[in-house]
Amino acid sequence: MNRAYNFNAGPAALPEEVLQKASGEWLDIFNSGMSVMELSHRSKEYEMIHEKAHHHLRDLLNIPDSHDILFLQGGASLQFSMIPMNLLTQGKTASYVLTGVWSDKAFQEAKKIGDVVVAASTKQHRYTHIPSLHSIELAEDLAYVHITSNNTIYGTQWHSFPDTGDIPLIADMSSDILSKPLDISKFGLIYAGAQKNLGPSGVTVVIIRKDLIKDGLDHIPTMLQYKTHSDHHSLYNTPPTLSIYLLSLVLEWVKNQGGVEAVEKLNQQKAEQLYSVIDKSEGFYKGHAKADSRSYMNVTFTLPNEALTKKFLDQAKQSGFIGLDGHRSVGGCRASIYNAVPLEHCEKLANFMVNFKKDNISLLLSHEV
Ligand SMILES: *Cc1c(COP(=O)(O)O)cnc(C)c1O
């Protein structure tokens, strides 16, 4: 079997060990004579899986008792609506920091629900960086402040978080949750679609401070209230059992890697491999993100022209590198290097980039490409 060099942005690479383990249990889990997908979500076998996923996540991210963990559906995108529906009460305003496509989508959805303002935006700089913390303007008495911790499409990442005092800080961490240690107590709510760093698509993790789970929201559909899912330990209705099972295996895998501290070190090495090729290429490769805002998860770059970009992507594909096309809204190239992407695959890509430059620089200088 030949595993692809998978740099997909999401759904993305999963750890091979996780897939092996799942495949070993595929037909018969815990000697039940059933696959995980055939278990009742009320069975004790499934309950073990559900508990294990909660337990490992709490442990790995050091989630304090003040915060609840929810496993929901509808992707990160449904959270764009659920957050304002549950937290943006009448008469209050929510503030959004705009750092890319996803934060803008979150902002647009919130607008449909209530009063929103922009705390800061780097749009006029083509989202090449994260705003400096002191440029973020916060009114008093906001319902919450929303940020996107890693901008999957532009390849930028917050490396320190704003101190919002008593105002709940909410973060879309879809593309960098579990990639490094976090101080959860600083956040009112964190959410993440699983398909980048946590597992397969189908489950969305929400970590919410318990005092933000409100009663008396009966005007909201039952399924869209955090309280419903919190009261029922994410078993109000049928949860995405297969996705949660795979999530539990990914969490176990992260533990076996040495936890988030170890994973963070490796992620830095992986990103360093690619950024150093970009920085040493004398402008052949240009990083989209400003150096201080660079993402350790999504490395975005361009080549000198369209023809070379196309040639690069074609040759990369032929050499077994998958998913390097930039997002359709920005073009160029993007290597997504989430937790499950091995260092070795990043080294292979770095070598490929060095060689591609070597093979094409003279053509470029003589204007043949
Ligand atoms: C992928 C992504 C989303 C969208 O996630 P869905 O689960 O597809 O709704 C939202 N925010 C960020 C930061 C993402 O990377």
The ligand as an ORCA input file, in Angstrom:
! r2SCAN-3c Opt
* xyz 0 1
  C     -13.187     24.470      7.244
  C     -13.499     25.611      8.081
  C     -14.833     25.972      8.356
  C     -16.006     25.275      7.752
  O     -16.210     24.074      8.377
  P     -17.489     23.164      8.058
  O     -17.330     22.085      9.079
  O     -17.326     22.686      6.649
  O     -18.713     23.964      8.239
  C     -15.047     27.036      9.214
  N     -14.020     27.704      9.774
  C     -12.741     27.394      9.507
  C     -11.650     28.167     10.165
  C     -12.438     26.329      8.670
  O     -11.160     26.014      8.429
*
